[in-house]
Amino acid sequence: MRNQKTAWLSIVTLAAAGLAANTTQAAQDDESAVRQAAAQFYVALNALFTGDVKPMTEVWSHAADVTYMGPGGGFQVGWKRVLANWQTQAARKLGGTVKPAKMQVTVGRDIALTHNFEEGENTNAENGRPQKVFIRATNVFRKENGKWKMIGHHTDLLPYLQE
């Protein structure tokens, strides 16, 4: 009887260890996928500065609950309004590049956040001169059909972009 209990205890312990290992691997896989989704957002953002809005449409969820509060101000809710804002920004063709720095990633089962700085340079919409960018950003992602899609973007304001 004692050997049987020991055997069952060993089996349960091994099963728990296997479950923990699978859970840890899944969490690492999700963090990697969120980092990749965030990287794709910044590729799309830099394409937007050239006037190309298409990559942005691939990064974002097209749901009614997405939100955008960018460096130009305002608060857009819903994919149609968010897309309209991106189209307006693309038309400005601000040029330059913006990259994330010091990114912190938090991943849940279906929701993930990134907090980082956005650093780079754009054209000042008021005077046409290069303008440094250094702002804080929070990005929110949701897992939709197995893929991490952006559902929220919030940054500090940039006075030269405010309308």
C-alpha positions as CSV (number, residue, x, y, z in Angstrom):
1,M,0.0,0.0,0.0
2,R,2.8,2.4,0.9
3,N,4.6,1.7,-2.4
4,Q,1.3,2.4,-4.3
5,K,1.0,5.8,-2.5
6,T,4.6,6.6,-3.3
7,A,4.0,5.7,-7.0
8,W,0.9,7.8,-7.2
9,L,2.6,10.7,-5.5
10,S,5.5,10.5,-8.0
11,I,3.0,10.4,-11.0
12,V,1.1,13.4,-9.7
13,T,4.4,15.3,-9.0
14,L,5.7,14.5,-12.6
15,A,2.3,15.6,-14.1
16,A,2.4,18.9,-12.2
17,A,5.9,19.5,-13.2
18,G,5.0,18.8,-16.8
19,L,2.0,21.1,-16.6
20,A,4.1,23.9,-15.1
21,A,6.7,23.5,-17.8
22,N,4.0,23.7,-20.5
23,T,2.5,26.7,-18.9
24,T,5.9,28.4,-18.7
25,Q,6.6,27.6,-22.3
26,A,3.2,29.0,-23.4
27,A,3.8,32.2,-21.4
28,Q,7.2,32.6,-23.1
29,D,5.7,31.9,-26.5
30,D,3.0,34.5,-25.9
31,E,5.5,37.1,-24.7
32,S,7.6,36.5,-27.8
33,A,4.5,36.8,-30.0
34,V,3.5,40.1,-28.3
35,R,6.9,41.5,-28.8
36,Q,6.7,40.6,-32.4
37,A,3.2,42.2,-32.7
38,A,4.6,45.4,-31.1
39,A,7.6,45.4,-33.5
40,Q,5.1,45.1,-36.4
41,F,3.2,48.1,-35.0
42,Y,6.4,50.2,-35.2
43,V,7.2,49.0,-38.7
44,A,3.6,50.0,-39.6
45,L,4.0,53.4,-37.9
46,N,7.2,54.2,-39.8
47,A,5.4,53.1,-43.1
48,L,2.6,55.5,-42.1
49,F,5.2,58.4,-42.0
50,T,5.7,57.7,-45.8
51,G,2.0,57.8,-46.5
52,D,1.3,54.1,-46.4
53,V,-1.5,53.2,-44.1
54,K,-1.9,49.5,-45.2
55,P,0.5,47.9,-42.7
56,M,-1.4,49.7,-39.9
57,T,-4.6,47.9,-41.0
58,E,-2.9,44.6,-40.6
59,V,-1.6,45.2,-37.1
60,W,-4.8,46.4,-35.6
61,S,-8.0,44.6,-34.5
62,H,-10.9,45.9,-36.5
63,A,-13.3,45.7,-33.5
64,A,-15.7,48.3,-32.3
65,D,-13.9,48.6,-28.9
66,V,-10.4,49.6,-30.1
67,T,-9.0,52.9,-28.8
68,Y,-6.4,55.4,-29.9
69,M,-5.1,58.4,-28.0
70,G,-2.0,59.5,-30.0
71,P,0.5,62.4,-29.9
72,G,-1.9,64.7,-31.8
73,G,-4.5,64.5,-29.1
74,G,-8.1,63.3,-29.2
75,F,-9.6,60.0,-28.3
76,Q,-10.9,57.7,-31.0
77,V,-13.0,54.7,-30.2
78,G,-13.9,52.0,-32.7
79,W,-11.9,50.8,-35.7
80,K,-13.6,53.2,-38.2
81,R,-12.6,56.2,-36.2
82,V,-9.1,54.9,-35.4
83,L,-8.5,54.1,-39.1
84,A,-9.7,57.5,-40.1
85,N,-7.1,59.0,-37.8
86,W,-4.4,56.9,-39.2
87,Q,-5.4,57.9,-42.7
88,T,-5.2,61.6,-41.8
89,Q,-1.7,61.0,-40.3
90,A,-0.6,59.1,-43.4
91,A,-1.6,62.0,-45.6
92,R,0.7,64.3,-43.7
93,K,3.8,62.2,-44.7
94,L,5.8,63.3,-41.7
95,G,8.8,61.2,-42.7
96,G,11.4,60.2,-40.2
97,T,11.4,57.1,-37.9
98,V,10.2,56.3,-34.5
99,K,11.4,53.3,-32.5
100,P,10.4,51.7,-29.2
101,A,12.9,51.8,-26.3
102,K,13.0,50.2,-22.9
103,M,9.9,48.1,-23.6
104,Q,8.2,46.3,-20.7
105,V,5.8,43.5,-21.7
106,T,3.0,42.1,-19.5
107,V,1.1,39.2,-20.9
108,G,-2.2,37.7,-19.7
109,R,-4.2,34.9,-21.3
110,D,-5.9,37.0,-24.0
111,I,-4.7,40.6,-23.2
112,A,-1.2,42.0,-23.2
113,L,0.4,45.4,-22.6
114,T,3.6,47.0,-23.6
115,H,4.9,50.2,-22.0
116,N,7.9,51.9,-23.6
117,F,9.3,55.1,-24.9
118,E,9.0,56.2,-28.5
119,E,12.2,57.8,-29.8
120,G,13.0,59.3,-33.1
121,E,12.4,62.2,-35.4
122,N,9.5,63.5,-37.6
123,T,8.9,66.6,-39.6
124,N,7.2,69.4,-37.6
125,A,3.8,69.9,-39.2
126,E,3.9,73.6,-38.4
127,N,7.3,74.6,-39.8
128,G,8.5,71.7,-41.9
129,R,11.7,71.2,-39.8
130,P,12.9,68.0,-38.2
131,Q,11.6,67.5,-34.7
132,K,12.8,65.1,-32.1
133,V,10.3,62.6,-30.7
134,F,10.7,61.3,-27.1
135,I,7.4,60.3,-25.6
136,R,5.9,57.5,-23.4
137,A,3.6,54.9,-25.0
138,T,1.2,52.2,-23.8
139,N,0.1,49.6,-26.3
140,V,-2.7,47.1,-25.6
141,F,-3.1,43.8,-27.5
142,R,-5.7,41.1,-27.6
143,K,-5.4,37.6,-28.9
144,E,-7.8,37.2,-31.7
145,N,-8.0,33.9,-33.6
146,G,-4.6,33.0,-32.2
147,K,-2.9,36.3,-33.2
148,W,-2.0,39.3,-31.1
149,K,-3.8,42.4,-32.5
150,M,-3.5,45.9,-31.2
151,I,-6.6,47.2,-29.5
152,G,-5.2,50.4,-27.9
153,H,-2.4,52.9,-28.3
154,H,-1.9,55.8,-25.9
155,T,1.0,58.3,-26.0
156,D,2.1,61.6,-24.5
157,L,1.1,64.6,-26.6
158,L,3.5,66.3,-29.1
159,P,2.5,70.0,-29.3
160,Y,3.5,70.3,-32.9
161,L,1.1,67.6,-33.9
162,Q,-1.9,68.7,-31.9
163,E,-4.9,69.9,-33.9
